[in-house]
Amino acid sequence: MKVKSYSIKGAMFMFLRQVKNKKTGRIYLSIVQSYRDANSKSPKSRTIKSLGYLDELEKQYDDPIAFFNEKIKQMNEQYASERSSISFTIQRDEHIPIGSTNRKNFGYAALSKIYHDLGIHTFLINRQRHAKHDYDANSIMKLLVFSRLLYPASKKKTYEIKETFFEKSNFTLDDVYRSLTFFNKHKDALQLWLHERIKRQHNRNTSLVYYDVTNYYFEIDEADELRKKGVSKEHRPDPIVQMGLFMDTDGIPITYGLYPGNMLDKQTLIPMLRRIQRQFSLGRTVVVADKGMTTGDNIWYTLSAKNGYVFSYSIRGADQDFKNYVLDPSGYRSISEDFKIKSRLVPREISVTSVRGKKIKKTVDEKQVIFYSEKYAAKARAERASAVEKAKSLIQNPSQYNRATSGGAAKYVKNLTFDAKTGEILVDAKQSLHFDEEKLRQEEELDGYYAIITSEYQETDERIVDIYRGLWKIEESFKVTKSDLESRPVYLSTQEHIEAHFLTCFVALVIARVLEHRLKGKYSITAMLESLRKASCSHIQDNYYLFDYYDEILTDIGKELDIEFGKKYMSLGEIKKILGEVKKG
């Protein structure tokens, strides 16, 4: 049985146009395409390429007219071949060979375009030129990055699906693991390379940089030099690795650093800021971070390095004078019905660690911006409600709770003590458990109030708040790495392999953020990756592939990156031509 594919027929063809200038007599050559518009009865034409004057072209070609006529003939033949109908023969009893991989992804072409625009291939090829390796580090990096974005999995699983892409894959699984050592060696240089490319291509603004820390847990029995017990963001008891990340104002990562799991979040800022200033030559910059970074050492180091800061500040942990200022209704300006703001410029005493390790007092002049939001107040009350209910339940039924299960509620219960070994609640007949109404009242009166401290006293209150709110982008980046990219390296054990793994995750995140930036934030990273994942095709017969998914996101990505995602049928030659174009970078 023969089945004909969809056929597009048209009367479009190209020819060589010769136009004589009436004044000079010179002849101008151009390649023109003739076509018929659906709304017009007569044919139309458009210039495909302007070639130049015949007398000038004769200096390059023996016979320009013959040369370009032959070239146009080839172009018309190629066009006719691409637009002609195709017939496939289907054998009813044909079976799929075991181990066949007829399904391939084409959506990664968008990721490949950005990968090559950033020159990552050039960086790796240059670095490997003098190394004695028998594997292609660039091909392996592409596999690891594209798979991390579209099909996140272990290195072994990633290797097993390498045929999903139209890429060279003449390397072994052992090569993949060996390449991790190479990637780790050049991780700092690659981050700097990406920064310079992004600065040049996307006008990166580093007058403001955002900083935050997250961690990744490892299900291992014994801790090592990097993977250590610490405060896990997922509240797990396993050893963790700390990651500090700097991001620019567009949400594109600048650089990252890994630290032992027992290192506190606040201790990572100084080494990270020192490295980014030294290696990336940012000039003066303002660091934006949450209250976890608000320490005397971090503030003093930032100012000493001629930089600025915008940090959130814990009102509940502040002294009484600060709380009184927050709760004093005078000075507030109403921005809307449920939002008010005020600020003051005051000297504040901070505690700084000297070079000898002793704590000394320093005074900094800073602007303190306080704002109140009724929406935030309602959110705080809602979040506290469950803890209050648990506290009351604990008082009534203490035997049903222990140290681990009373989290969030214990602070509202007076006379609450736990057994040091078992964690069980100790009941004392002389001191019964009571609900701490005063504690609840103190917390409720501060609901909805937020404080930001900054060195940038010349900025308006509203601008400081806007700057700080940009921090959500880095928090979202961590969510992307943990959910969409599934970054936790389950099966890696050596430090250099773990470092290399996070480098590939960083590169993947940079590519995703650049794509998001180029589409002006119209779509989330999750939505874009889902569409690119679905932009796949199946091998039909000979060298032809059938595409079965297209949506608005692919349309916009295609327009921005000049990639055609909407064709239902493409030959292998057409696919490789598109992939070849995106690799030009």
VOGU-3710 file (C-alpha; in Angstrom, 3 decimals, decimal comma):
1> mkvksysikg> 0,000/0,000/0,000  1,300/3,436/-0,930  0,540/6,477/1,189  1,338/9,980/-0,045  2,470/12,602/2,421  1,142/16,135/2,547  2,351/18,019/-0,522  2,872/21,773/-0,931  2,802/22,946/-4,512  3,620/26,404/-5,745
11> amfmflrqvk> 4,746/28,333/-8,792  7,659/30,063/-7,072  10,997/30,153/-8,899  14,161/32,272/-8,984  15,857/34,007/-11,880  18,693/36,445/-12,575  17,462/39,990/-13,077  19,598/42,403/-15,128  18,744/46,102/-14,797  20,520/48,696/-16,962
21> nkktgriyls> 21,121/52,144/-15,469  19,893/54,658/-18,065  22,418/57,316/-17,038  25,603/55,262/-16,678  24,747/52,247/-18,840  25,985/49,931/-16,094  24,116/46,657/-15,558  23,101/45,648/-12,026  22,535/41,954/-11,233  20,282/40,499/-8,532
31> ivqsyrdans> 18,644/37,173/-7,726  14,881/37,574/-7,764  12,115/35,188/-6,729  8,821/35,171/-8,574  5,726/34,117/-6,661  1,944/34,304/-6,819  0,093/35,979/-3,953  -3,241/34,400/-2,993  -4,851/37,857/-3,045  -3,482/38,855/-6,450
41> kspksrtiks> -4,133/37,494/-9,940  -0,798/38,615/-11,381  2,580/37,207/-10,282  4,844/39,225/-7,979  8,572/39,210/-7,336  10,995/39,964/-4,499  14,755/40,376/-4,402  16,491/37,458/-2,702  20,042/38,788/-3,023  21,618/41,884/-4,566
51> lgyldelekq> 24,806/40,849/-6,404  26,290/44,100/-7,669  27,282/45,756/-10,959  28,306/43,470/-13,827  31,580/45,292/-14,499  32,621/44,870/-10,841  31,595/41,207/-10,793  33,665/40,548/-13,938  36,753/41,201/-11,807  35,812/38,171/-9,660
61> yddpiaffne> 34,215/35,841/-12,209  35,091/35,015/-15,846  31,411/35,043/-16,783  29,239/36,381/-13,923  25,958/35,844/-15,789  26,717/32,181/-16,535  28,021/31,628/-12,997  24,945/33,017/-11,254  22,511/31,409/-13,713  24,030/28,034/-12,801
71> kikqmneqya> 23,813/28,858/-9,102  20,158/29,901/-9,489  19,457/26,653/-11,348  20,800/24,712/-8,364  18,726/26,829/-5,964  15,561/26,160/-7,989  16,306/22,436/-8,064  16,829/22,380/-4,290  13,638/24,381/-3,752  11,652/22,050/-6,027
81> serssisfti> 13,082/19,023/-4,219  12,118/20,390/-0,813  8,578/21,295/-1,928  7,787/18,209/-3,985  5,469/15,481/-2,777  6,939/12,347/-1,201  5,601/8,797/-1,332  6,136/6,172/1,371  5,578/2,456/1,053  4,083/0,799/4,125
91> qrdehipigs> 4,516/-2,929/4,722  1,579/-4,108/6,837  3,580/-6,878/8,517  6,682/-4,746/9,203  7,941/-4,980/12,805  10,059/-2,659/14,941  13,593/-4,035/15,400  14,617/-4,611/19,003  16,582/-1,675/20,385  15,307/0,795/17,776
101> tnrknfgyaa> 15,368/4,495/18,692  13,017/5,974/16,133  12,032/8,844/18,430  14,283/11,906/18,557  14,095/15,330/20,118  14,357/18,461/17,975  13,458/21,056/20,613  17,034/21,071/21,878  17,904/23,099/18,765  16,868/26,194/20,774
111> lskiyhdlgi> 19,201/25,218/23,612  21,974/24,462/21,126  21,533/27,913/19,593  22,185/29,626/22,944  24,956/27,139/23,821  26,825/28,100/20,656  25,967/31,809/20,898  27,704/31,747/24,277  30,700/30,069/22,658  30,810/27,153/25,104
121> htflinrqrh> 31,946/24,882/22,254  34,824/27,254/21,469  35,897/27,358/25,113  35,966/23,572/25,474  37,644/22,893/22,128  40,376/25,424/22,918  40,951/24,021/26,419  41,107/20,452/25,154  43,432/21,211/22,243  46,590/20,539/24,239
131> akhdydansi> 45,153/17,863/26,519  45,844/14,190/25,857  42,231/13,046/25,838  40,687/10,662/23,329  37,142/11,894/23,918  35,285/14,992/22,694  34,581/17,108/25,791  32,295/19,435/23,838  30,045/16,580/22,663  29,832/15,226/26,200
141> mkllvfsrll> 29,063/18,661/27,688  26,245/19,151/25,182  24,754/15,773/26,067  24,947/16,501/29,810  23,509/20,024/29,503  20,723/19,308/26,982  19,678/16,168/28,876  19,759/18,022/32,208  17,298/20,540/30,763  14,998/18,129/28,936
151> ypaskkktye> 15,479/14,652/30,439  17,248/15,044/33,816  18,708/11,753/35,037  21,893/10,085/36,240  25,023/10,125/34,091  24,462/6,463/33,188  20,834/7,012/32,190  21,797/10,149/30,265  24,390/8,172/28,332  21,804/5,517/27,492
161> iketffeksn> 19,482/8,091/25,849  22,223/9,901/23,903  20,676/8,812/20,586  17,665/10,994/21,417  19,561/13,955/19,946  20,876/14,510/16,413  24,425/14,872/17,760  27,755/13,047/17,648  27,880/10,422/20,384  31,060/8,510/19,606
171> ftlddvyrsl> 32,141/8,321/23,234  31,727/5,763/25,999  30,192/5,958/29,460  33,720/5,822/30,874  34,544/8,877/28,735  31,621/10,709/30,344  32,996/10,048/33,824  36,564/10,888/32,770  35,407/14,189/31,280  34,077/15,290/34,689
181> tffnkhkdal> 37,655/15,724/35,906  38,374/17,919/32,871  35,242/20,015/33,462  36,091/20,481/37,125  39,577/21,711/36,211  38,128/24,476/34,039  34,959/25,325/36,015  36,123/28,774/37,173  37,400/29,759/33,730  34,151/28,642/32,066
191> qlwlherikr> 32,045/30,714/34,463  34,156/33,769/33,659  33,883/33,016/29,918  30,073/32,896/30,183  30,033/36,143/32,135  32,061/37,971/29,481  29,843/36,639/26,676  26,619/37,573/28,469  27,996/41,015/29,284  28,778/41,591/25,611
201> qhnrntslvy> 25,652/40,013/24,096  22,984/41,022/26,623  24,413/44,189/28,226  24,622/42,520/31,621  24,130/44,989/34,491  26,162/44,150/37,618  25,643/47,391/39,517  23,237/45,221/41,531  23,910/41,537/42,259  21,654/39,152/44,144
211> ydvtnyyfei> 23,044/36,485/46,454  21,512/33,494/48,178  22,443/30,038/49,445  20,789/26,643/49,197  21,959/23,117/49,875  21,691/19,631/48,417  21,513/16,495/50,520  23,283/13,172/49,950  21,935/9,867/51,189  25,270/8,569/52,482
221> deadelrkkg> 26,280/7,039/55,805  29,605/8,823/56,316  30,296/12,524/55,814  33,453/13,670/53,996  35,339/16,943/53,449  32,561/18,469/51,310  29,427/16,568/52,278  28,880/17,342/55,959  25,990/17,472/58,402  24,395/20,908/58,487
231> vskehrpdpi> 21,088/22,792/58,466  19,231/21,230/55,529  16,675/23,313/53,612  14,633/20,091/53,255  14,981/19,425/57,007  16,782/16,139/56,380  19,435/14,562/58,630  21,712/13,596/55,707  25,065/15,256/54,911  24,677/18,289/52,643
241> vqmglfmdtd> 26,661/20,550/50,309  26,129/24,313/50,444  25,808/26,292/47,186  26,147/30,075/47,032  24,856/31,755/43,858  25,244/35,286/42,462  22,687/36,501/39,921  22,328/39,692/37,860  19,284/41,974/37,604  17,879/39,959/34,668
251> gipityglyp> 17,897/36,763/36,709  20,833/35,268/34,800  23,370/33,521/37,077  26,863/35,049/37,269  28,796/32,501/39,300  28,385/29,906/42,026  30,481/28,252/44,703  30,258/25,002/46,682  31,028/24,855/50,399  31,022/22,164/53,112
261> gnmldkqtli> 27,596/21,370/54,511  28,493/22,506/58,031  29,345/26,021/56,821  26,629/28,510/57,760  24,870/30,451/54,992  26,177/33,755/56,327  29,794/32,508/56,224  29,711/31,978/52,433  29,144/35,602/51,378  32,632/36,980/52,069
271> pmlrriqrqf> 34,561/34,283/50,128  32,040/34,482/47,278  32,141/38,293/47,144  35,942/38,252/47,309  36,120/35,824/44,370  33,564/37,581/42,181  35,279/40,964/42,692  38,731/39,557/41,956  37,910/37,322/38,982  34,980/39,121/37,359
281> slgrtvvvad> 36,115/42,757/37,716  32,618/44,036/38,468  33,614/47,412/39,878  31,408/48,819/42,636  28,328/46,707/43,122  25,413/46,544/45,541  24,806/43,122/47,072  21,166/42,182/47,680  20,457/39,341/50,117  17,989/38,165/52,742
291> kgmttgdniw> 18,395/38,417/56,510  20,495/35,245/56,647  23,413/37,344/55,334  22,826/40,270/57,733  25,868/40,038/59,992  28,370/42,643/61,138  31,205/40,833/59,356  29,346/40,721/56,027  28,325/44,384/56,212  31,785/45,576/57,234
301> ytlsakngyv> 33,547/43,526/54,528  31,113/44,735/51,864  31,664/48,377/52,789  35,437/47,934/53,156  35,552/46,599/49,588  33,849/49,847/48,425  30,587/48,042/47,684  27,052/48,545/48,961  24,330/46,352/50,434  20,560/45,945/50,563
311> fsysirgadq> 19,741/43,336/53,226  16,514/42,401/54,933  16,593/42,738/58,710  14,852/40,653/61,357  12,443/42,868/63,270  11,585/40,117/65,749  15,290/39,666/66,533  16,024/43,394/66,814  16,414/45,416/70,018  13,442/47,154/71,643
321> dfknyvldps> 14,397/50,569/70,269  14,134/49,272/66,710  10,803/47,555/67,420  9,456/50,776/68,934  10,399/52,663/65,760  8,635/50,061/63,638  5,427/50,193/65,685  5,417/53,994/66,048  2,681/55,144/63,586  4,382/58,496/62,956
331> gyrsisedfk> 6,357/58,944/59,756  4,565/56,345/57,652  3,410/57,299/54,151  0,401/55,465/52,730  1,169/54,140/49,255  -2,151/52,307/48,969  -4,973/51,160/51,244  -2,976/48,224/52,564  0,631/49,414/52,149  2,597/52,054/54,049
341> iksrlvprei> 6,287/52,891/54,284  8,825/55,038/56,147  12,577/55,274/56,621  15,333/56,886/58,655  19,083/57,412/58,275  20,794/56,417/61,527  24,139/55,167/62,830  24,038/51,515/63,948  26,583/49,634/66,015  27,646/46,267/64,601
351> svtsvrgkki> 29,920/43,519/65,882  32,897/42,700/63,633  35,507/39,938/63,912  39,046/41,350/63,947  42,035/39,722/62,231  42,932/38,234/65,625  39,502/36,677/65,957  38,192/39,044/68,613  34,840/40,808/68,368  35,063/44,592/68,094
361> kktvdekqvi> 32,380/47,261/67,760  32,015/49,344/64,604  29,469/51,976/63,644  27,869/52,180/60,185  25,543/54,859/58,857  22,662/53,138/57,098  19,192/53,748/55,834  16,480/51,659/57,481  13,344/51,211/55,380  10,233/49,870/57,112
371> fysekyaaka> 7,065/48,923/55,283  3,758/47,353/56,257  1,557/45,231/54,023  -1,879/43,998/55,086  -1,485/41,126/52,601  1,708/40,007/54,363  0,008/40,384/57,743  -2,843/38,098/56,679  -0,323/35,596/55,341  1,586/35,589/58,668
381> raerasavek> -1,633/35,029/60,636  -2,657/32,149/58,374  0,757/30,502/58,636  0,750/30,830/62,439  -2,767/29,405/62,895  -1,714/25,770/62,503  1,170/26,201/64,966  -1,164/27,761/67,537  -3,653/24,911/67,138  -0,836/22,385/67,534
391> aksliqnpsq> 0,367/24,154/70,696  -3,097/23,929/72,249  -3,352/20,264/71,275  0,085/19,606/72,776  -1,004/21,136/76,097  -4,051/18,865/76,185  -2,244/15,704/74,976  1,527/16,011/75,684  2,120/12,256/75,359  1,234/12,428/71,647
401> ynratsggaa> 4,134/14,795/70,886  7,930/14,889/71,188  10,731/17,292/70,318  10,584/16,407/66,601  6,792/16,597/66,198  6,263/19,766/68,263  8,173/21,980/65,810  6,635/25,431/65,355  4,327/24,990/68,355  6,792/24,616/71,238
411> kyvknltfda> 7,508/28,353/71,520  3,872/29,010/72,481  3,915/26,548/75,396  5,157/27,588/78,848  7,055/25,128/81,094  7,758/22,797/78,161  10,838/20,552/78,590  12,107/17,523/76,693  14,056/14,440/77,687  17,640/15,020/76,440
421> ktgeilvdak> 17,991/11,434/75,170  14,548/10,398/73,921  13,090/13,791/73,008  9,863/12,951/74,861  7,968/15,684/76,698  8,622/15,688/80,441  5,457/16,276/82,484  5,978/18,040/85,795  3,014/17,970/88,196  4,228/21,171/89,866
431> qslhfdeekl> 4,564/23,110/86,595  1,708/22,379/84,251  1,815/23,368/80,574  0,228/26,716/79,675  -0,347/28,579/76,423  1,901/31,672/76,201  -0,582/34,425/75,348  2,071/37,147/75,729  4,320/35,445/73,172  1,428/35,288/70,710
441> rqeeeldgyy> 0,558/38,962/71,302  4,186/40,058/70,685  4,291/38,172/67,399  0,900/39,405/66,213  1,744/43,062/66,693  4,669/42,724/64,236  2,686/40,876/61,569  2,988/42,507/58,145  6,019/44,661/59,021  9,270/44,218/57,090
451> aiitseyqet> 12,613/45,955/57,465  15,376/46,524/54,920  18,746/48,035/55,822  20,976/49,565/53,152  24,082/51,599/52,514  22,343/53,229/49,531  20,784/56,098/51,508  20,319/58,271/48,398  17,842/55,831/46,861  14,133/56,379/47,520
461> derivdiyrg> 12,273/54,096/49,904  10,234/52,628/47,040  13,366/51,946/44,993  14,986/50,078/47,896  11,895/47,887/48,250  11,850/47,218/44,484  15,549/46,284/44,552  15,014/43,843/47,399  11,974/42,242/45,776  14,192/41,186/42,869
471> lwkieesfkv> 15,583/38,534/45,201  12,643/36,240/44,365  14,323/35,478/41,038  17,276/33,752/42,683  14,944/31,786/44,952  13,094/30,672/41,832  16,409/29,626/40,256  17,049/27,269/43,156  13,571/25,803/42,709  14,271/25,273/39,006
481> tksdlesrpv> 17,546/23,461/39,724  15,908/21,203/42,296  12,700/20,449/40,385  13,070/20,936/36,625  16,793/20,097/36,500  16,777/17,553/39,359  20,265/18,715/40,288  20,907/16,553/43,343  23,815/14,256/42,306  22,609/10,950/43,729
491> ylstqehiea> 25,267/8,636/42,323  28,444/10,753/42,395  30,928/10,376/45,249  34,239/12,153/44,516  34,457/15,891/45,097  35,726/16,707/41,587  32,827/14,765/40,040  30,310/16,531/42,295  31,886/19,896/41,376  31,692/19,050/37,658
501> hfltcfvalv> 28,086/17,936/37,984  27,069/21,275/39,486  28,983/23,047/36,719  26,799/21,331/34,093  23,707/22,283/36,121  24,946/25,888/36,267  25,487/25,967/32,482  22,003/24,499/31,982  20,473/27,151/34,253  22,323/29,950/32,428
511> iarvlehrlk> 21,006/28,715/29,058  17,447/28,473/30,402  17,621/31,976/31,896  19,071/33,464/28,687  16,218/31,889/26,718  13,714/33,297/29,208  15,389/36,713/28,952  15,293/36,687/25,149  11,553/35,996/25,276  11,220/38,898/27,743
521> gkysitamle> 9,896/36,676/30,525  6,720/35,775/28,625  6,937/32,118/29,674  8,287/30,299/32,705  11,335/28,066/32,374  9,163/25,065/33,264  6,713/25,816/30,440  9,456/26,413/27,860  11,298/23,207/28,710  8,061/21,229/28,540
531> slrkascshi> 7,361/22,517/25,010  10,940/21,893/23,870  10,710/18,382/25,311  7,541/17,725/23,308  9,106/19,098/20,101  10,138/15,612/19,030  9,869/13,543/15,890  9,634/9,947/14,725  11,569/8,354/11,901  9,111/7,331/9,162
541> qdnyylfdyy> 11,125/5,895/6,293  14,363/6,547/4,478  15,629/9,893/5,845  12,276/11,445/6,725  10,869/12,356/10,134  7,316/13,116/11,286  6,751/15,908/13,829  3,639/15,796/15,994  3,696/18,756/18,405  3,577/22,530/17,993
551> deiltdigke> 2,330/25,286/20,281  2,478/29,032/20,937  5,650/28,733/23,010  7,510/26,965/20,194  6,198/29,595/17,774  7,674/32,426/19,851  10,954/30,601/20,516  11,257/29,884/16,796  10,665/33,511/15,874  13,226/34,766/18,400
561> ldiefgkkym> 15,938/32,235/17,499  15,064/31,837/13,791  14,326/28,113/14,081  11,422/26,451/12,255  9,487/24,248/14,690  6,211/24,145/12,758  6,955/21,794/9,849  5,170/18,452/9,983  7,729/16,621/7,840  11,479/17,152/7,497
571> slgeikkilg> 14,267/15,175/5,946  17,389/14,373/7,902  19,221/16,806/5,633  16,842/19,633/6,513  17,128/18,875/10,234  20,924/18,839/10,106  20,925/22,054/8,102  18,928/23,800/10,847  21,168/22,368/13,564  24,208/23,423/11,545
581> evkkg> 22,908/26,975/11,333  22,360/27,255/15,103  25,914/26,001/15,718  27,443/28,955/13,905  26,949/30,951/17,104
//
